[in-house]
Amino acid sequence: MPSTIKNKPFSFDNKLLSLIFNFNKKMNYIKKIGIHNVLVLLLCLVIIVIAEYLFLTGHELHGIFLGLWAPTILGIIIFLKLIDNGSK
């Protein structure tokens, strides 16, 4: 090997610490958003995936019908949050 290339040992500790700190940042972000909001977003994501599956497997109308649920749920959640913030 040329002398310009240095063999650096794999630093497992640094990678593990980096992973742990990134996980803590993500958990702090989820706490900031709120667990209920994260669950609603996951529900909408699942609805979209199922709607795409239905649409692409030949059940176009069922896929479109189910696909409209996600923006409807998000709209209702936004409306309820606006009402809640307006009453404070």
C-alpha positions in Angstrom: 0.0 0.0 0.0 1.2 3.5 -0.6 2.3 5.4 2.4 -0.3 8.2 1.9 -3.2 5.9 2.8 -3.6 5.5 6.6 -5.4 2.6 8.1 -7.8 4.1 10.6 -9.4 1.6 13.1 -13.1 1.4 13.0 -14.5 3.5 15.8 -17.6 1.6 17.0 -17.9 3.9 20.0 -18.2 7.1 18.0 -20.8 5.5 15.6 -22.8 4.2 18.6 -22.7 7.5 20.4 -23.8 9.3 17.2 -26.7 6.9 16.8 -27.8 7.3 20.4 -27.7 11.1 20.2 -29.6 11.1 16.9 -32.2 8.8 18.5 -32.5 11.2 21.4 -33.0 14.2 19.1 -35.7 12.3 17.2 -37.5 11.4 20.5 -37.3 15.0 21.6 -38.8 16.0 18.2 -41.7 13.5 18.7 -42.3 14.8 22.2 -42.4 18.4 20.9 -44.9 17.4 18.2 -46.9 15.2 20.5 -47.5 11.5 20.4 -51.1 12.0 19.2 -50.1 14.0 16.2 -47.4 11.4 15.3 -50.0 8.6 15.5 -52.4 10.6 13.2 -49.6 11.1 10.7 -48.8 7.4 10.8 -52.4 6.5 10.3 -52.6 8.8 7.3 -49.4 7.3 5.9 -50.9 3.8 6.2 -54.1 4.9 4.6 -52.2 6.3 1.6 -50.2 3.1 1.2 -53.3 0.9 1.3 -55.1 3.3 -1.1 -52.2 3.1 -3.6 -52.1 -0.7 -3.3 -55.9 -0.9 -4.0 -55.5 1.5 -6.9 -52.6 -0.3 -8.5 -54.2 -3.8 -8.1 -57.3 -2.9 -10.2 -59.6 -1.5 -7.5 -59.4 2.0 -8.7 -62.6 3.4 -7.2 -61.9 1.8 -3.8 -58.4 3.2 -3.9 -59.6 6.7 -4.7 -62.3 6.5 -2.0 -59.8 5.4 0.6 -57.2 7.8 -0.6 -59.5 10.7 0.2 -59.6 9.8 3.9 -56.1 11.0 4.6 -56.6 14.7 3.7 -60.0 14.6 5.3 -58.6 13.3 8.6 -55.7 15.9 8.5 -58.2 18.7 7.7 -60.4 17.7 10.7 -57.4 17.6 13.0 -56.3 21.1 11.8 -59.8 22.4 12.3 -60.0 21.0 15.8 -56.6 22.5 16.7 -57.6 25.9 15.3 -60.8 25.8 17.5 -58.8 24.7 20.5 -56.2 27.5 20.0 -58.9 30.1 19.5 -60.6 29.3 22.8 -57.3 29.9 24.8 
